[in-house]
Amino acid sequence: MKRFSGSRTVSCWSVALVVSLVASSAEAQTLKDKIAGQGKITIGVYNAWPAGFVRDEKVQGFGPEILKDAAKPLGVKNIDFQVMEFGALIPSLMAKRIDVVAGGMYVTPGRCKQVAFSDPIGGPQGNAILVKAGNPLKIHGYEDMAKNANVRVGNLRGAASLEYMAAAGVPKERIQLYQDHQTALAALLADRVDVIINGTGAIIGSLRDPSVKGLERADPFREIVNGAEMIHYNAFAFRPEDAEFRDLFNKSLNQVGAEGKVKNSIVEYGFSEREATPDGVTSKELCGADYR
């Protein structure tokens, strides 16, 4: 009886050990290994035109399109998509719920400390803002938002512009955060905020919608922070431990770019050739010492 009990105990410990080893192996697996074994990658996007959006139950946009072209030569046969709010993209990446962020993420100093960026796929680009027709509060920059106590700002959770508004002195209590662009747009239309901020593409996309009335893009919108103009470049974001795959991806991305596919994908969504061509700028240059 004791021997049976002892054998059962050893068996339970053996099962637990096997489960632990399998879990540890999965945790240690790099993206390069996963693709070699499964030919599959999971990308995260947030639902905003034109970087990555859902239409007719399909994920579209220049981010997914470019990633497909650049990842295919590396053995990627299947791509799964996860659509989520912008602020959840990096946490989901780090938690391994997705393998790469492919939806309009700017390379910023704060993000360089967290993720391994690919080389840029678009830029230089800037943020833009939507306001009520006629721009009654005369908002043309972050300083205007800070100085006028009546300005209520709508923004996305995790957006780079939150850092810029903080530097310009926009009080947190006048900033309302939303999970996606559509929700922020609805708040502006309902007069719950006076201005919303997003990438130029998302703002252009809103004004192309015939159901959106009574709004305009503020022109000009000056992204000046501490006396310097903010210049943005879009890139894909990987986990730091997947830097080896990121490097292979960069080589393929550069080849796709040389064939004109990157520029064409972005220009098709209404950007100028200048906004679609980073002109050799690398994320290593943009991130400096924090390049992962």
Order of alpha helices (4+ residues) and beta strands (2+ residues): alpha-alpha-beta-beta-beta-alpha-beta-alpha-beta-alpha-beta-beta-beta-alpha-beta-alpha-beta-alpha-beta-alpha-beta-beta-beta-beta-beta-alpha-alpha-alpha
